[in-house]
Amino acid sequence: MDLKDRPIGFFDSGVGGLSVLKQAVKILPHEDFVYYGDSLNAPYGIRTSDKVKELTFNAVKILINKNIKALVVACNTATSVSIEDLRKQYAKSMPIIGIEPALKPAVKNKKNGKIIIMATPVTLSESKFNNLMKKYNYNDNIVPMPCPGLVELIESGIVEGPEVEGYLKERYSCLIETEIASIVLGCTHYPFVKKALIKVVGEMGKDPFIIDGSSGTVNQLKRQLLKYDMIKKPGDEKGTVRIFNSLDTKKIIDLSYKLLSIK
Ligand code: DGL
C-alpha cells in the first residue's frame, strides 16, 4: 500500500481523544483514521507515570499493527509522560504528534484575570507542564485545577445534566470572587463537557475564553504530513474513521461514534 494511503493513528486513554479526531476529520477530510481508546484502563490521570507509560506503549503497538503512517497521542496525560520515549523509539518510522495544554493562546488572550488550567493530576504534576508554565513566565496568573473524577463521568457517557454541572460547580466554588480570563481544557475528555462548563461559569457571572489543544495538535499533524509528503492526494474521496477500544463493548463503540458526531 502507498504510504500516503495508510491511515493516521489516534490514541487516548479512552474516548477523550475523539475531541481531537473530530477536528482532524474537519481539517484533513480525505485522510483515513484509526482510533484506539484504552477505556479498560482509564483513567490514566491518577496512575503512576510508569504505569501510564506502559499502557501507552501497549496501545501504540496496537495502532502500529494497523499500519499507520503517523501517530497522534490525543491524550495530554500520555503525552506528558511518554512523548519523548515514544519519539526515541518510533520517530524514525513515522511522525509522532502529542498534545499539551493550550497555554499559548490563553496567554495571548488579552482579557483581564486568571488562566485556569483544567487537567488530570498526572498532567499537572509532570515536568513537561511545569516547563510550559516557566516558558510563559506567568505563574502568578495561572491556576492549575486538577479534576479527578471528571474523566470517569465522560467515559460513562455523562456529558451534561446535574451530575456534570454539580461536579463543575464544586470545582469552581473557590473561584467565585476571582476574575477569570481563560479556561484551558488540558485533557482531551473535557471539550465534551464544554457546554455544561459555559453554563456553570455563566451562572457565576463569568464569560471566559475557553480553549483546548485540538486545533494546535491537528495543525501540527498537517504540517508534518506536508513536510514528509504524506498527505493523501486532494480530490480523493472522503476518508474513513475506524474506532477500536480495549473495552470492546457495543456501548463504548456506540458512545465513541456519538461523541465524534456531537456538534
Ligand atoms: N484524555 C486524557 C488527557 O488528555 C486523560 C484522561 C485520563 O485520565 O485517562 O489527559
Residues whose N, C-alpha, C, O or C-beta is under 5 A from the ligand:
A	BS01	DGL	S13 G16 A42 P43 Y44 G45 I46 A74 C75 N76 T77 T120 V151 G186 C187 T188 H189
